[in-house]
Amino acid sequence: MTIIHPTAIMEEGAVIGDNCYIGPYCHIGKDVVLGSNNNLIANVTILGNTIIGDGNKIFPYAVLGTEPQDLKYKGEPTRLRVGSNNTIREFVTINCSNQMEEDTVVGDNNLLMEYAHIAHNCQIGSGCVIANVVQCGGHIHIGDFATVGGLTAIHQFVHIGAYAFVGGASATNKDIVPFSRGQGNPYKTVGLNSIGMMRKGFTSETIAAIKEIYNLFYRSGLNTSQALEKALQIPNPTPEQIIFIQFVQNAQRGISN
């Protein structure tokens, strides 16, 4: 049974799934679609063309689905899609996209900590940890199971690869390769996220293969183009090596040093 607190504002047209709790002083807009088993603790605002999956827990003063902070945006309909089983903590803000052709997307099983900001057209994967006060500019992509430490600023259009670990108080303006770790302002890649991979069940053989491709780009003395040429010659690359190579091939801002 869905429970809606008497002080909550539910605009006509909002779709609310089964077994939800809409706590005191929440505001749900007319174009919102909310799945089942969601818990909006109190003072949660969800507006715009926002679609939310099942089993999310959203804490007070989180604001989802507001217009993008983009001067090019002129009020046209755009969208935010949030998956299932996410924890969205206090004062998190997630904006709708700036065009209907590309949604702002947050996947499943993510932890978004207090005051994190996810700007328009960002694509957040699943299983990510976005720590306190992380600020994501527009069009950022963050791969599955990545971790971004608190107080980090991510430049618009930056891509962060799957399983990467970005240390706190960093400033990133280039793409961060999968499976890596680093920190700083300016950001510097310092090694592999070996502990994170082990915690996720990666075998020692898989990590060794990732280390081989990592060393080619970061320890061989070759520039990125030279390392990529050699990487493409690896016989029978593992799936993780392929992920790494394809990430570098598609890096629009160049990869971090």
C-alpha positions in Angstrom: 0.0 0.0 0.0 1.3 3.4 -1.0 1.4 6.0 1.9 1.3 9.7 1.0 1.7 12.1 3.9 -1.0 14.7 4.1 1.5 17.6 3.7 2.9 16.2 0.4 2.1 18.0 -2.8 1.1 15.6 -5.5 0.4 17.3 -8.8 -2.4 15.9 -11.0 -0.9 13.5 -13.6 1.9 12.1 -11.4 2.1 8.3 -11.6 3.0 6.6 -8.3 3.8 2.9 -8.0 2.8 0.4 -5.4 4.2 0.3 -1.8 5.8 3.8 -2.0 6.2 6.1 0.9 5.9 9.8 0.1 6.9 11.6 3.3 6.1 15.1 4.8 6.4 18.1 2.5 7.5 16.2 -0.6 6.6 17.8 -4.0 5.9 15.5 -6.9 5.4 17.1 -10.3 2.7 16.3 -12.9 5.0 14.5 -15.3 6.8 12.3 -12.8 6.6 8.5 -13.0 7.6 6.8 -9.8 8.0 3.0 -9.7 7.2 0.7 -6.8 8.8 0.5 -3.3 10.3 3.9 -3.3 10.9 5.7 0.0 10.9 9.5 -0.1 11.7 10.3 3.5 10.7 14.0 3.6 11.0 17.3 1.7 12.0 15.6 -1.5 11.2 17.5 -4.8 10.8 15.6 -8.0 9.8 17.7 -11.0 10.0 17.7 -14.8 9.7 14.7 -17.1 11.3 12.3 -14.6 11.1 8.5 -14.6 12.2 6.7 -11.5 12.5 2.9 -11.1 11.9 0.7 -8.1 13.3 0.5 -4.6 15.0 3.9 -4.3 15.6 5.7 -1.0 15.7 9.4 -1.4 16.6 11.6 1.6 15.4 15.1 2.6 16.0 18.1 0.4 17.1 16.1 -2.6 15.9 17.8 -5.8 15.4 15.8 -9.0 14.3 16.7 -12.5 14.7 20.4 -12.5 15.6 22.3 -15.6 19.2 22.2 -16.8 21.6 25.0 -15.9 22.4 25.7 -19.5 22.0 29.0 -21.2 21.2 27.2 -24.5 18.1 25.7 -22.9 14.9 27.4 -23.9 12.3 25.5 -22.0 11.6 22.6 -24.3 10.6 19.2 -22.8 13.6 17.1 -21.7 14.0 14.1 -19.4 15.7 12.5 -16.4 15.7 8.7 -16.0 16.8 7.1 -12.7 17.0 3.3 -12.3 16.3 1.2 -9.2 17.8 0.6 -5.8 19.7 3.8 -5.6 20.4 5.7 -2.4 20.2 9.5 -2.9 21.2 11.4 0.1 20.4 14.9 1.4 20.6 17.9 -0.9 21.6 15.9 -4.0 20.5 17.7 -7.2 20.0 16.0 -10.6 18.9 18.1 -13.6 17.0 17.0 -16.6 18.9 17.0 -19.9 19.1 20.0 -22.2 17.6 18.1 -25.2 15.1 15.3 -25.7 17.5 13.3 -27.9 19.7 12.6 -24.8 18.4 12.0 -21.3 20.2 12.6 -18.1 20.6 9.0 -16.7 21.4 7.5 -13.4 21.5 3.7 -13.4 20.9 1.2 -10.6 22.4 0.5 -7.2 24.3 3.8 -6.9 25.1 5.8 -3.8 24.9 9.5 -4.3 26.1 11.2 -1.1 25.1 14.6 0.3 25.3 17.7 -1.9 26.4 15.8 -5.0 25.3 17.5 -8.3 24.6 15.6 -11.5 24.2 18.1 -14.3 22.3 17.9 -17.6 23.0 15.0 -20.0 25.2 13.1 -17.5 25.2 9.4 -17.8 25.9 7.6 -14.5 26.3 3.8 -14.7 25.4 1.3 -12.0 27.1 0.4 -8.7 28.8 3.8 -8.5 29.7 5.7 -5.4 29.6 9.5 -5.9 30.7 11.0 -2.6 29.8 14.2 -0.8 29.9 17.5 -2.8 31.1 15.9 -6.0 30.2 18.4 -8.8 29.5 16.9 -12.2 29.4 19.3 -15.2 27.2 18.6 -18.2 27.5 15.6 -20.4 29.8 13.6 -18.1 29.8 9.8 -18.4 30.8 7.7 -15.4 31.2 3.9 -15.9 29.8 1.1 -13.8 31.3 0.6 -10.3 33.4 3.8 -10.4 34.0 5.7 -7.2 34.5 9.5 -7.1 35.8 10.9 -3.8 34.3 13.9 -2.1 34.8 17.6 -3.2 35.8 16.5 -6.7 35.0 18.8 -9.6 34.5 17.0 -13.0 34.8 19.1 -16.1 31.9 18.9 -18.6 32.2 16.1 -21.2 34.7 14.1 -19.2 34.4 10.3 -19.2 35.4 8.2 -16.2 35.9 4.5 -17.0 34.3 1.6 -15.2 35.9 0.6 -11.9 38.0 3.7 -11.7 38.7 5.3 -8.4 39.0 9.1 -8.3 40.4 10.4 -5.0 38.8 13.2 -3.1 39.3 16.9 -3.8 40.4 16.3 -7.4 39.8 18.4 -10.4 39.5 16.4 -13.6 39.5 17.8 -17.1 40.6 14.7 -19.1 39.1 11.3 -19.5 40.1 8.8 -16.7 40.8 5.3 -18.0 38.9 2.2 -16.6 40.3 0.3 -13.7 42.7 3.1 -12.7 43.1 5.2 -9.6 44.4 8.8 -9.1 43.9 12.1 -7.4 44.8 15.7 -7.5 44.4 19.2 -9.0 45.4 18.8 -11.7 44.4 15.1 -11.7 47.1 12.5 -12.0 46.7 8.8 -12.6 48.9 6.9 -10.2 48.1 3.2 -10.7 45.4 0.6 -10.8 42.4 0.3 -8.6 43.6 -3.1 -7.6 41.9 -3.2 -4.2 38.6 -2.2 -5.7 38.8 -4.9 -8.4 39.7 -7.5 -5.8 36.7 -6.5 -3.7 34.5 -7.0 -6.9 35.8 -10.5 -7.4 38.4 -9.9 -10.2 40.8 -12.8 -10.4 44.6 -12.3 -10.1 44.8 -13.3 -13.8 42.3 -10.7 -14.9 44.1 -8.0 -12.9 47.4 -9.0 -14.4 46.0 -8.6 -17.9 44.7 -5.2 -17.0 48.1 -4.3 -15.5 49.7 -5.3 -18.8 47.6 -2.9 -20.8 47.8 -0.2 -18.2 51.6 -0.4 -18.2 51.7 0.0 -21.9 50.0 3.4 -21.7 51.5 4.6 -18.4 54.8 2.9 -17.8 56.3 2.2 -21.3 57.4 5.7 -22.2 55.3 5.7 -25.3 52.8 8.4 -26.1 49.1 7.6 -26.3 49.1 7.0 -30.1 52.1 4.7 -29.9 50.7 2.8 -27.0 47.4 2.4 -28.7 49.1 1.0 -31.8 50.9 -1.6 -29.8 47.7 -2.4 -27.8 45.8 -3.2 -30.9 48.5 -5.8 -31.8 47.9 -7.8 -28.5 46.9 -11.3 -29.6 43.6 -12.5 -28.0 43.0 -9.6 -25.7 40.9 -10.2 -22.6 37.4 -8.5 -22.3 38.9 -6.1 -19.8 41.8 -5.2 -22.1 39.3 -4.6 -24.9 37.3 -2.2 -22.6 40.5 -0.3 -21.8 41.5 -0.1 -25.5 38.1 1.0 -26.7 37.9 3.7 -24.0 41.2 5.2 -25.2 40.0 5.0 -28.8 36.9 6.9 -27.9 38.4 9.5 -25.5 37.4 12.9 -26.9 39.3 15.0 -24.3 42.5 12.8 -24.2 43.3 10.5 -21.3 44.6 11.8 -17.9 48.3 11.7 -17.3 
